[in-house]
Amino acid sequence: MDQVPNSVPARLQAKATGNHPDLDLLAALAEQALPERERAQVLLHLSRCADCREVLALALPPVEASSTSLDTARRPGFRWPVLRWAAAAACVVIVGSAVLMKRESIMSRSMQTARIESDAKSAASRDERVAEPGQPPVESVHPPALATSGPETKVSPPAQEKSARQSALQGALGPHYAQRGATGMTATSGPGAAGGMGATGGGAFRRYPAAPAVPGPLQGTPDELMAKMAPKAAGKDFPTEGRPMSEVTLPRAADEQVAAEAAAPAAGSLQDNGADQLKREAPGKAKAPAARMMLDRMEASGNTVQALGQNQPSAEASRAKKSDLFRAVSSNLTVSRWTISSDGKLQHSIDSGKTWQPVPVAENAVFRALSANGPDLWVGGAAGLLYHSPDAGGRWTQIKPVSGGSTLAADIAAIEFTDIRQGKVTTANGEIWTTSDGGQSWRKQP
Amino acid sequence: MQSTTQPAAEPPAEVKAVAAEVYGQCGASEFGISCDELARILAQVVDKYSEAAKATPTREFCLALKLPELVLARACAAGNERAWEVFMARYREKLYEIGMQITREESSGRELADSLYADLYGMVTRDGVRACKLNFYTGRGSIEGWLRTVMAQEHVNRYRRGKRTVSLDEEAEEGAQFAAPDPDPLPALDPRLETATDEALEALPAEDRFVLAAYYLDGQTLAAIARTLSVHESTISRKLDKLAKSLRKQILTGLTRRGMSRRQAAEALEADVRDFTVNLRDRLTQDSPGKTFPHKKVGAPAGDGNG
């Protein structure tokens, strides 16, 4: 601290003039009870009178024994100890709130996950109970090639179970599962259609191994998905009319692993004609990132399979259903599906096979083979009838593969497109035609 | 000194109105003080602090007084037993505490408190009239604060009286008879420096002067000064720093205005006047306490004194 010039203390020691202040005034000054003008006068005297300063200094009470009259306007309202404790209390409140919010978020997520998983388990156990050992296949109906091998791909319960949970599960796993229970047909075959096809062409359809539980990728917003998966009417059967015989929906990568494992219990009940193969086409390629994103959105927004359990009497069943749906979502289930009806007509479903709408392709055209990669569709029929639509059936173009001077004219038994460019057409007589440019050019394999 | 309040001139109407207004709240009736007596008490106080009362409306001035304590003190001075019961219950132990805080010693503190208690009770008579110090309490501050200042004053008086009283034997032992003659007085400050310094000090507010005096003359700590003014210690530190800078600047300006060069002014400021300062302090000490805390009054308003 800077020191005053040496002359200052000397001149400060001027003798006190005027009256000494009354002792009561000194006490009032110490207690800050004097008005400003009077206070200044007393201080002026004190600045010149060492004796009065000495008395005042002695008369001051100790800090802890200060009179309440010292709490006047001159006492600063800003108290560091109070502020210090207030700051500490504020920090505790803020940290505690953050911890509580974080914990609630974590608990909410874990509860949702637990519900989903338990729903899956109970749904799996339920499927085992209700899956009928075998239904006599419809004539020429091929066994479901999509029997699943894992618990997550159990055959759907029979249609007699009208619970909303089953409907949602069926929708998640694939319409073929529902069919089996509802109509007694195999899960993967429609009424009569497959049989007809199978009958006419032993190799008209190739069976694919069972797909995992979900037939294909989801399409639509999480809200739409949940709305569709939620039970609309308990016990509503899948439509029998035009029940697709090849409405297997496979994951994009599961072309080579058609859901033979899709329904293990049901597999035994399905007739397998050996050479008859039921070709199942994926209704749409799954977009894994999109599906995961939608799943995340569903979880985040709380739109989990909880909606499925609305009519569930038991929490366990609800959890099982939720778990199934969870797996369905996570396995790139798609809501949009394509199939060929028993009478050879192309059909489209946007609700995972609950309902189907006919898609006009060509008048009087009868198709038996189908390949779908998202909106890119290929349908094939007898005598080399081959159509392509790049926009999910909005417009169709007839394709006549030509290779080496020969034209594809045999009955098309199967169409396989791994993507919109790479494809293979197999005829009933064993011809294999391939293309690598989306059908612009073809090559007939020897 | 009177043991009871003297019948004084008729109180002004304003004071009577205030007395009537506060009579029921101050507990005067409990101690046998009538409304008229209360008005007279208030009139005495107003008269004593006439300058302060003039600057403030009378009603406001009276309402700012510690009326319940004023009534208690005057009732005690009048010999009201009920008032003394209340006073003793509240302040007897307080007196001992204050005494120990002032003297820093228990025995001295109790002795100091007992002597004051006797003065308060009016065991001292003057001219056949019981003198009671409580008559000098005016209610500007609390009774406790007033008791502190009274005891502090008494302690200082006792100390100075005892200091002046020296034993001849002790003086001989200390070798006072062999004391050296007084040295030559130190040269006074340059009158220009004195004038410039006085000018700078006069321009300061009273509070700043008090802080300078308490710190540089009395050697009080920053904390003690801060407690006196009810501010934070850091405030006093900053104030002193600021004052030092401003005083230096103003004195330099004053010196240069009086014909000194800048260098001369700076040299004059740095002149060592410590010895001079000490001498002045000694001279000032010898001037008191007889005049400051007398049994005689020093310029006190007529009719009242500090006891």
Interface residues (C-beta under 8 A of the other chain):
Chain A: M1 D2 Q3 V4 P5 N6 S7 V8 P9 A10 R11 L12 Q13 K15 G18 N19 H20 D22 L23 D24 L25 L26 A27 A28 L29 A30 E31 Q32 A33 L34 P35 R37 E38 A40 Q41 L43 L44 L46 S47 R48 C49 A50 D51 C52 R53 E54 V55 L56 A57 L58 A59 L60 P61 P62 V63 A65 S67 S69 L70 T72 R74 R75 P76
Chain B: K48 Y49 A52 A55 T56 A64 E97 I98 Q101 I102 F136 Y137 T138 G139 R140 G141 S142 E144 G145 W146 R148 T149 V150 M151 A152 Q153 H155 V156 L189 L193 E194 T197 D198 A200 L201 P205 A206 E207 R209 F210 L212 A213 A214 Y216 L217 D218 Q220 A224 R227 T228 L229 S230 V231 H232 S237 L240 D241 L243 A244 K245 L247 R248 I251 A268 L269 E270 A271 D272 V273 R274 F276 T277 L280 R281 L284 T285 D287 S288 P289 T292 F293 V298 G299 A300 N306
